[in-house]
Amino acid sequence: QVQLVESGGGLVQAGGSLRLSCAASGIRFSMKAEGWYRQAPGKERELVAAMSRGGSTYYADSVKGRFTISRDNARNTLYLQMNSLKPEDTAMYYCAASEIEVADQIATSDYEYDYWGQGTQVTVSS
């Protein structure tokens, strides 16, 4: 059974930093493509950052230069380092993994992701 468990969310002031973690069981992150999504109240879920099996990355324009996605294969854990946080970053953040087979293909659509975590809340105060 596949499980993705996010942690690291919380309340932070604008300009602060948080690092989200996503621990996987039942799958190996090194053999998957991964992504971080977020959903704010009343808004659609959006892809924030993604990584291919080969390590190529994608960032939404709204977080480029502030967020960094990374993966620790030994710990089978995905990370999202978030710096210079803004109130508009407030959302529930979800990690997801894709069975996409092409090594350098980044999954950028919801339907490409096969496994999802339960989410961790990030709240940025002004």
MARNU-973970 format. One record per atom (N, C-alpha, C): residue number from 1; residue in one letter; x, y negated, z. Coordinates in Angstrom, 3 decimals, padded with zeros to 6 digits, always signed. Each point is the difference from the previous one (the first is absolute). Example, Ala and Ser with C-alpha at 12.3 -4.5 7.8 and 13.67 -1.06 7.14 Angstrom:
BEGIN
<1 a <+013.190 +005.690 +007.800>>
<1 a <-000.890 -001.190 +000.000>>
<1 a <+000.900 -001.200 +000.000>>
<2 s <-000.350 -001.050 -000.720>>
<2 s <+000.820 -001.190 +000.060>>
<2 s <-000.770 -001.090 +000.730>>
***
This chain:
BEGIN
<1 q <+000.850 +001.192 +000.000>>
<1 q <-000.850 -001.192 +000.000>>
<1 q <+000.883 -001.238 +000.000>>
<2 v <-000.331 -000.922 -000.881>>
<2 v <+000.793 -001.219 -000.132>>
<2 v <-000.530 -001.067 +000.952>>
<3 q <+000.928 -000.626 +000.701>>
<3 q <-000.359 -001.117 +000.869>>
<3 q <+000.977 -001.130 -000.200>>
<4 l <-000.534 -001.203 -000.120>>
<4 l <+000.801 -001.220 -000.020>>
<4 l <-000.454 -000.838 +001.186>>
<5 v <+000.946 -000.369 +000.841>>
<5 v <-000.342 -000.740 +001.210>>
<5 v <+000.791 -001.300 +000.034>>
<6 e <-000.729 -001.113 -000.075>>
<6 e <+000.631 -001.314 +000.031>>
<6 e <+000.155 -000.475 +001.450>>
<7 s <+000.993 -000.834 +000.197>>
<7 s <+000.213 -000.650 +001.296>>
<7 s <+000.756 -001.295 -000.232>>
<8 g <+000.068 -000.815 +001.056>>
<8 g <+000.796 -001.215 -000.085>>
<8 g <-000.799 -001.276 -000.191>>
<9 g <-001.300 +000.129 -000.183>>
<9 g <-000.811 -001.202 -000.143>>
<9 g <-000.133 -000.720 +001.336>>
<10 g <-000.591 -001.176 -000.045>>
<10 g <-000.200 -000.763 +001.216>>
<10 g <-000.307 -001.442 -000.298>>
<11 l <+000.086 -000.802 +001.047>>
<11 l <-000.256 -001.435 -000.098>>
<11 l <+001.331 -000.736 -000.011>>
<12 v <+000.177 -000.874 -000.951>>
<12 v <+001.247 -000.748 -000.106>>
<12 v <-000.311 -001.427 -000.447>>
<13 q <+000.842 -000.932 +000.391>>
<13 q <-000.185 -001.383 -000.421>>
<13 q <+000.493 -000.190 -001.426>>
<14 a <-000.555 -000.979 -000.667>>
<14 a <+000.455 -000.322 -001.353>>
<14 a <+001.509 -000.254 +000.022>>
<15 g <+000.660 +000.536 -001.011>>
<15 g <+001.452 -000.106 -000.074>>
<15 g <+000.725 +001.174 +000.611>>
<16 g <-000.719 +000.834 +000.720>>
<16 g <+000.601 +001.152 +000.646>>
<16 g <+000.141 +001.192 -000.916>>
<17 s <+000.454 +001.100 +000.577>>
<17 s <+000.263 +001.220 -000.765>>
<17 s <-000.626 +001.204 +000.686>>
<18 l <-000.308 +000.985 -000.800>>
<18 l <-000.435 +001.303 +000.477>>
<18 l <+000.567 +001.054 -000.944>>
<19 r <+000.222 +001.192 +000.539>>
<19 r <+000.368 +001.121 -000.857>>
<19 r <-001.023 +001.109 +000.194>>
<20 l <-000.680 +000.322 -001.068>>
<20 l <-000.960 +001.095 +000.021>>
<20 l <+000.710 +001.303 -000.354>>
<21 s <-000.429 +001.075 +000.633>>
<21 s <+000.530 +001.329 -000.289>>
<21 s <-001.148 +000.912 -000.397>>
<22 c <+000.316 +000.975 -000.829>>
<22 c <-000.983 +000.998 -000.402>>
<22 c <+000.703 +001.352 +000.033>>
<23 a <-000.357 +000.803 +000.984>>
<23 a <+000.594 +001.323 +000.147>>
<23 a <-000.855 +001.035 -000.702>>
<24 a <+000.642 +000.859 -000.774>>
<24 a <-000.732 +001.002 -000.768>>
<24 a <+000.233 +001.399 +000.539>>
<25 s <-001.033 +000.800 -000.073>>
<25 s <+000.124 +001.438 +000.256>>
<25 s <-000.766 +000.725 -001.093>>
<26 g <+000.504 +001.145 -000.373>>
<26 g <-000.650 +000.785 -001.048>>
<26 g <+000.452 -000.335 -001.401>>
<27 i <+000.732 -001.091 -000.159>>
<27 i <+000.579 -000.375 -001.282>>
<27 i <+001.375 -000.586 +000.256>>
<28 r <+000.813 -000.048 -001.041>>
<28 r <+001.289 -000.636 +000.066>>
<28 r <-000.068 -001.297 -000.795>>
<29 f <+000.238 -001.128 +000.700>>
<29 f <-000.050 -001.290 -000.681>>
<29 f <+001.014 -000.070 -001.141>>
<30 s <+001.113 +000.697 +000.147>>
<30 s <+001.028 -000.065 -001.035>>
<30 s <-000.484 +000.583 -001.330>>
<31 m <-001.077 +000.792 +000.050>>
<31 m <-000.531 +000.641 -001.209>>
<31 m <-001.264 -000.697 -000.501>>
<32 k <-000.327 -001.149 +000.574>>
<32 k <-001.218 -000.704 -000.372>>
<32 k <+000.310 -001.452 -000.329>>
<33 a <-000.976 -000.636 -000.613>>
<33 a <-000.001 -001.457 -000.074>>
<33 a <-000.856 -000.498 +001.155>>
<34 e <+000.323 -001.170 +000.529>>
<34 e <-000.735 -000.510 +001.144>>
<34 e <-000.400 -001.456 -000.210>>
<35 g <-000.936 -000.404 +000.843>>
<35 g <-000.411 -001.396 -000.055>>
<35 g <-000.557 -000.465 +001.322>>
<36 w <-000.002 -001.298 +000.169>>
<36 w <-000.660 -000.659 +001.134>>
<36 w <-001.117 -000.866 -000.565>>
<37 y <-001.196 +000.208 +000.517>>
<37 y <-001.161 -000.799 -000.356>>
<37 y <-000.436 -000.804 +001.220>>
<38 r <-000.797 -001.015 -000.258>>
<38 r <-000.633 -000.711 +001.108>>
<38 r <-001.416 -000.401 -000.394>>
<39 q <-000.816 -000.147 +001.015>>
<39 q <-001.374 -000.442 -000.222>>
<39 q <-000.413 -000.925 +001.121>>
<40 a <-000.325 -001.219 -000.369>>
<40 a <-000.500 -000.977 +000.955>>
<40 a <-001.528 +000.046 +000.003>>
<41 p <-000.626 -000.433 +001.084>>
<41 p <-001.466 +000.023 +000.074>>
<41 p <-000.623 -000.761 -001.164>>
<42 g <-000.950 +000.641 -000.664>>
<42 g <-000.705 -000.650 -001.095>>
<42 g <+000.770 -000.050 -001.308>>
<43 k <+001.182 +000.610 -000.018>>
<43 k <+000.815 -000.023 -001.227>>
<43 k <+000.253 +001.413 -000.490>>
<44 e <+000.374 +000.086 -001.270>>
<44 e <+000.329 +001.298 -000.565>>
<44 e <+001.383 +000.450 +000.482>>
<45 r <+000.168 +001.312 -000.009>>
<45 r <+001.304 +000.552 +000.347>>
<45 r <+000.989 -000.362 -001.100>>
<46 e <+001.202 -000.392 +000.404>>
<46 e <+001.006 -000.389 -000.979>>
<46 e <+001.320 +000.704 +000.281>>
<47 l <+000.695 +000.304 -001.081>>
<47 l <+001.327 +000.589 +000.108>>
<47 l <+000.999 -001.084 +000.347>>
<48 v <+000.747 +000.225 +001.052>>
<48 v <+000.974 -000.976 +000.475>>
<48 v <+001.395 +000.347 -000.516>>
<49 a <+000.381 +001.258 +000.134>>
<49 a <+001.322 +000.447 -000.420>>
<49 a <-000.073 +001.474 -000.344>>
<50 a <+000.864 +000.426 -000.906>>
<50 a <+000.010 +001.405 -000.400>>
<50 a <+001.412 +000.415 -000.375>>
<51 m <+000.227 +001.309 +000.075>>
<51 m <+001.320 +000.537 -000.311>>
<51 m <-000.171 +001.292 -000.778>>
<52 s <+000.792 +000.163 -001.043>>
<52 s <-000.032 +001.245 -000.768>>
<52 s <+000.838 +001.066 +000.708>>
<53 r <-000.106 +001.226 -000.498>>
<53 r <+000.839 +001.070 +000.559>>
<53 r <+001.464 -000.351 -000.147>>
<54 g <+000.325 -000.667 -001.088>>
<54 g <+001.389 -000.340 -000.266>>
<54 g <+000.489 -001.232 +000.733>>
<55 g <-000.894 -000.696 +000.697>>
<55 g <+000.409 -001.143 +000.790>>
<55 g <-000.287 -001.355 -000.616>>
<56 s <-000.590 -000.027 -001.188>>
<56 s <-000.400 -001.291 -000.579>>
<56 s <-001.125 -000.588 +000.834>>
<57 t <-000.041 -001.328 +000.063>>
<57 t <-000.986 -000.644 +000.862>>
<57 t <-000.853 -001.005 -000.766>>
<58 y <-001.170 -000.253 +000.594>>
<58 y <-000.951 -000.996 -000.506>>
<58 y <-000.499 -000.786 +001.195>>
<59 y <-000.175 -001.315 -000.212>>
<59 y <-000.573 -000.856 +001.036>>
<59 y <-001.072 -000.893 -000.616>>
<60 a <-001.067 -000.188 +000.736>>
<60 a <-000.985 -000.988 -000.406>>
<60 a <+000.644 -001.383 +000.070>>
<61 d <-000.434 -000.888 -000.869>>
<61 d <+000.586 -001.346 -000.021>>
<61 d <-000.119 -000.688 +001.348>>
<62 s <-001.087 +000.272 +000.705>>
<62 s <-000.255 -000.683 +001.270>>
<62 s <+000.993 +000.372 +001.101>>
<63 v <+000.720 +001.107 -000.174>>
<63 v <+000.934 +000.440 +001.050>>
<63 v <+001.434 +000.083 -000.491>>
<64 k <+000.216 -000.259 -001.267>>
<64 k <+001.338 +000.116 -000.577>>
<64 k <+000.963 -000.918 +000.729>>
<65 g <+001.153 +000.546 +000.378>>
<65 g <+000.991 -000.774 +000.715>>
<65 g <-000.200 -000.004 +001.507>>
<66 r <-001.142 +000.475 +000.456>>
<66 r <-000.273 +000.056 +001.448>>
<66 r <-000.120 +001.427 +000.528>>
<67 f <-000.523 +000.900 -000.799>>
<67 f <-000.219 +001.392 +000.410>>
<67 f <+000.994 +000.911 -000.710>>
<68 t <+000.388 +001.073 +000.690>>
<68 t <+000.893 +000.994 -000.589>>
<68 t <-000.507 +001.399 +000.324>>
<69 i <-000.184 +000.795 -001.021>>
<69 i <-000.393 +001.394 +000.182>>
<69 i <+001.270 +000.855 -000.026>>
<70 s <+000.041 +000.986 +000.895>>
<70 s <+001.151 +000.898 +000.026>>
<70 s <-000.449 +001.364 +000.496>>
<71 r <+000.894 +000.949 -000.135>>
<71 r <-000.338 +001.385 +000.340>>
<71 r <+001.214 +000.648 +000.641>>
<72 d <-000.224 +000.712 +001.085>>
<72 d <+001.053 +000.774 +000.651>>
<72 d <-000.323 +001.468 -000.233>>
<73 n <+000.703 +000.610 -000.925>>
<73 n <-000.324 +001.387 -000.359>>
<73 n <+000.258 +000.963 +001.159>>
<74 a <+001.035 -000.251 +000.777>>
<74 a <+000.317 +000.889 +001.122>>
<74 a <-001.115 -000.011 +001.041>>
<75 r <-000.589 -001.170 +000.222>>
<75 r <-001.090 -000.122 +000.969>>
<75 r <-001.368 +000.199 -000.648>>
<76 n <-000.009 +000.123 -001.328>>
<76 n <-001.262 +000.162 -000.741>>
<76 n <-000.970 -001.130 +000.363>>
<77 t <+000.537 -001.218 -000.018>>
<77 t <-000.763 -001.168 +000.443>>
<77 t <+000.144 -001.120 -001.023>>
<78 l <-001.116 -000.675 -000.227>>
<78 l <-000.058 -001.151 -000.886>>
<78 l <-000.103 -001.255 +000.862>>
<79 y <+000.646 -001.070 -000.436>>
<79 y <-000.006 -001.243 +000.764>>
<79 y <-000.479 -001.164 -000.858>>
<80 l <-000.520 -001.005 +000.687>>
<80 l <-000.274 -001.279 -000.636>>
<80 l <+000.497 -001.081 +000.953>>
<81 q <+001.113 -000.603 -000.352>>
<81 q <+000.535 -001.117 +000.777>>
<81 q <-000.686 -001.261 -000.481>>
<82 m <-000.624 -000.711 +000.921>>
<82 m <-000.751 -001.200 -000.346>>
<82 m <+000.601 -001.193 +000.732>>
<83 n <+000.536 -000.937 -000.741>>
<83 n <+000.597 -001.198 +000.570>>
<83 n <-000.782 -001.230 -000.422>>
<84 s <+000.233 -001.091 +000.695>>
<84 s <-000.666 -001.271 -000.324>>
<84 s <-001.503 +000.199 -000.154>>
<85 l <-000.582 +000.652 +000.959>>
<85 l <-001.419 +000.332 -000.093>>
<85 l <-000.873 -001.245 +000.023>>
<86 k <-001.097 +000.086 -000.726>>
<86 k <-000.955 -001.100 -000.116>>
<86 k <-001.375 +000.475 +000.481>>
<87 p <-000.855 -000.914 +000.415>>
<87 p <-001.346 +000.418 +000.416>>
<87 p <-000.735 +000.791 -001.077>>
<88 e <+000.263 -000.304 -001.257>>
<88 e <-000.679 +000.724 -001.082>>
<88 e <+000.506 +001.427 -000.169>>
<89 d <+001.030 +000.381 +000.727>>
<89 d <+000.456 +001.398 +000.005>>
<89 d <-000.827 +000.857 +000.959>>
<90 t <-000.865 -000.635 +000.768>>
<90 t <-000.832 +000.733 +000.939>>
<90 t <-000.884 +000.996 -000.737>>
<91 a <+000.089 +001.264 +000.394>>
<91 a <-000.744 +001.062 -000.677>>
<91 a <+000.278 +001.326 +000.687>>
<92 m <-000.770 +001.011 -000.391>>
<92 m <+000.338 +001.370 +000.351>>
<92 m <+000.942 +000.497 -001.088>>
<93 y <+001.110 +000.576 +000.421>>
<93 y <+001.003 +000.484 -000.937>>
<93 y <-000.013 +001.525 -000.022>>
<94 y <+000.021 +000.543 -001.221>>
<94 y <-000.071 +001.438 -000.204>>
<94 y <+001.202 +000.467 -000.819>>
<95 c <+000.555 +001.143 +000.377>>
<95 c <+000.976 +000.616 -000.889>>
<95 c <-000.683 +001.099 -000.801>>
<96 a <+000.568 +000.288 -001.149>>
<96 a <-000.580 +000.999 -000.893>>
<96 a <+001.113 +000.688 -000.764>>
<97 a <-000.256 +001.239 -000.388>>
<97 a <+000.982 +000.775 -000.755>>
<97 a <-000.653 +000.582 -001.248>>
<98 s <+000.798 +000.071 -001.046>>
<98 s <-000.505 +000.450 -001.299>>
<98 s <+000.775 +001.210 -000.483>>
<99 e <-000.724 +000.924 -000.632>>
<99 e <+000.627 +001.189 -000.582>>
<99 e <+000.537 -000.277 -001.400>>
<100 i <+000.072 -001.255 -000.384>>
<100 i <+000.450 -000.362 -001.334>>
<100 i <+001.326 +000.690 -000.285>>
<101 e <+000.149 +000.564 -001.199>>
<101 e <+001.138 +000.881 -000.260>>
<101 e <+001.200 -000.683 -000.623>>
<102 v <-000.219 -001.117 -000.662>>
<102 v <+001.118 -000.668 -000.658>>
<102 v <+000.827 -000.717 +001.053>>
<103 a <+001.296 +000.262 +000.032>>
<103 a <+000.852 -000.465 +001.103>>
<103 a <+000.018 -001.510 +000.157>>
<104 d <-000.019 -000.741 -001.086>>
<104 d <+000.118 -001.447 +000.132>>
<104 d <-001.321 -000.722 -000.216>>
<105 q <-001.090 +000.740 +000.024>>
<105 q <-001.302 -000.639 -000.161>>
<105 q <-000.536 -000.452 +001.345>>
<106 i <-000.427 -001.236 +000.055>>
<106 i <-000.579 -000.566 +001.213>>
<106 i <-001.514 +000.083 -000.116>>
<107 a <-000.621 +000.478 +001.036>>
<107 a <-001.468 +000.080 +000.016>>
<107 a <-000.556 -001.359 +000.411>>
<108 t <-000.787 -000.600 -000.887>>
<108 t <-000.516 -001.334 +000.286>>
<108 t <-001.524 -000.060 +000.049>>
<109 s <-000.647 +001.148 -000.153>>
<109 s <-001.458 +000.043 +000.063>>
<109 s <-000.449 +000.957 +001.094>>
<110 d <-001.132 -000.355 +000.626>>
<110 d <-000.507 +000.816 +001.101>>
<110 d <-000.140 +001.465 -000.392>>
<111 y <-000.497 +000.232 -001.207>>
<111 y <-000.303 +001.372 -000.401>>
<111 y <+001.253 +000.854 -000.156>>
<112 e <+001.160 -000.634 -000.044>>
<112 e <+001.248 +000.749 -000.131>>
<112 e <+000.489 +000.544 +001.334>>
<113 y <-000.599 -000.448 +001.082>>
<113 y <+000.446 +000.438 +001.325>>
<113 y <-000.863 +001.148 +000.508>>
<114 d <+000.681 +001.016 +000.510>>
<114 d <-000.661 +001.232 +000.424>>
<114 d <-000.202 +000.083 +001.501>>
<115 y <+000.839 -000.707 +000.750>>
<115 y <-000.036 +000.097 +001.465>>
<115 y <+000.031 -001.403 +000.586>>
<116 w <-000.797 -000.184 +001.044>>
<116 w <-000.110 -001.302 +000.642>>
<116 w <+000.087 +000.131 +001.511>>
<117 g <+000.601 -001.015 +000.618>>
<117 g <-000.011 -000.064 +001.452>>
<117 g <-001.255 -000.699 +000.492>>
<118 q <-000.101 -000.101 +001.319>>
<118 q <-001.179 -000.604 +000.633>>
<118 q <+000.131 -001.509 +000.157>>
<119 g <+001.189 -000.508 -000.131>>
<119 g <+000.201 -001.438 +000.053>>
<119 g <+000.516 -000.507 +001.331>>
<120 t <+000.644 -001.154 -000.054>>
<120 t <+000.461 -000.709 +001.188>>
<120 t <-000.303 -001.480 -000.208>>
<121 q <-000.523 -000.638 +001.041>>
<121 q <-000.452 -001.384 -000.116>>
<121 q <+001.166 -000.966 +000.190>>
<122 v <+000.070 -000.961 -000.892>>
<122 v <+000.965 -001.096 +000.116>>
<122 v <-000.794 -001.299 +000.077>>
<123 t <+000.257 -000.762 +001.048>>
<123 t <-000.673 -001.284 +000.174>>
<123 t <+001.069 -001.075 +000.177>>
<124 v <-000.062 -001.016 -000.830>>
<124 v <+000.967 -001.086 +000.038>>
<124 v <-000.733 -001.268 +000.422>>
<125 s <+000.408 -000.562 +001.118>>
<125 s <-000.636 -001.211 +000.503>>
<125 s <+000.730 -001.233 -000.507>>
<126 s <-000.750 -001.070 -000.164>>
<126 s <+000.595 -001.245 -000.529>>
<126 s <+000.508 -000.883 +001.115>>
***
